[in-house]
Amino acid sequence: MGRNARLAKKSSKIAGVLYIVFGAIGFLFAMAVPIQVTLNDYTTIGRLWELTSERGPFTFLLIVLLVPFIFGVIGLYLSRNLSGNPTTGKAIFFIIAGFISVFFFVGFVYIFAGIQTLMAKKELDVLSSKGELLE
C-alpha cells in the first residue's frame, strides 16, 4: 500500500466521520430550534417535528439534513477497500462530494482524498505495467 493510498484512506475516513457529525449536529439543531423555511414565497416557521404537517418545507429540510449522512456513509464505505483497490470512480465521487460541500471543511478533505486516490491509482497502474506489483 503506497503513501497516496494511505493518505486517501485516512482523509476519506476523517471526512466521512465529519460529514456524519455535521449531519447529527444539524438534525439536533433542527429538533431544538425553530427554523424558518421559505419555498416559493411560502414561509413556514417551526421545529422539525412541527413541520411534518407542511409537506414541502418538511421534505426540503429532511433532504438537507440527510445528505451529509448519505455522503458520510458512502465515504466510509468507499474508504474500506481504498488502499487495496483505488479506482477512478471512487476518486470522482470524493471530488464531486468535496465540491458540493466546499463551504465546509469537509469538502476540502474530500477533494484531497479524491486527488490522493487518483495518484494512488496512477501509482498502481505504473507498478502493474512494470510487473513490480507487490501484495
Secondary structure, 3 states (H helix, E strand, C coil): CCHHHHHHHHHHHHHHHHHHHHHHHHHHHHHHCCEEEEECCEEEEECCHHHHHCHHHHHHHHHHHHHHHHHHHHHHHHHHCCCCCCCHHHHHHHHHHHHHCCCCHHHHHHHHHHHHHHHHHHHHHHHHHHCCCCC
